[in-house]
């Protein structure tokens, strides 16, 4: 039970740090509102997750 609580606390702390960074650092970034920027922001998380899961599956297949 302690490991689950520790994991939840870590996720909450990291989420709070990301939210603070977005709030204060995000103001200093100048990003143009173009269709390419929107596509990148929307599609990049899915692409990154797919790459990470594919890499993990490839590693597990090569180990067995």
C-alpha positions in Angstrom: 0.0 0.0 0.0 2.9 2.4 0.8 4.3 2.0 -2.7 1.0 3.0 -4.3 0.7 6.0 -2.1 4.3 7.0 -2.9 3.5 6.7 -6.6 0.4 8.9 -6.3 2.3 11.5 -4.4 5.1 11.6 -7.0 2.5 12.0 -9.8 0.8 14.8 -8.0 4.1 16.7 -7.3 5.2 16.3 -10.9 1.8 17.5 -12.1 2.0 20.5 -9.9 5.5 21.4 -11.1 4.4 21.1 -14.7 1.4 23.3 -14.0 3.5 26.0 -12.4 6.0 25.8 -15.3 3.2 26.2 -17.8 1.8 29.1 -15.9 4.9 31.2 -15.4 7.3 30.0 -18.1 4.6 29.7 -20.7 4.1 33.5 -20.7 7.6 34.1 -21.9 7.4 31.7 -24.9 6.3 33.3 -28.2 4.5 30.7 -30.3 2.8 31.6 -33.6 -0.7 30.2 -34.1 -0.2 28.3 -37.3 -1.8 25.0 -38.4 1.6 23.3 -38.2 2.1 24.3 -34.6 -1.4 23.1 -33.7 -0.8 19.8 -35.4 2.5 19.3 -33.6 1.0 20.1 -30.2 -2.0 17.8 -30.8 -0.2 14.9 -32.4 3.2 14.8 -30.7 2.1 13.3 -27.3 0.4 10.4 -29.2 3.3 9.9 -31.4 5.8 9.9 -28.5 3.7 7.4 -26.5 3.4 5.1 -29.6 7.2 5.3 -30.1 7.9 4.5 -26.4 5.5 1.6 -26.3 6.9 0.3 -29.6 10.4 0.5 -28.3 9.4 -1.3 -25.1 7.6 -4.1 -27.1 10.7 -4.4 -29.4 13.0 -4.8 -26.3 10.8 -7.4 -24.7 10.6 -9.4 -27.9 14.4 -9.4 -28.3 14.9 -10.6 -24.7 12.7 -13.7 -25.1 
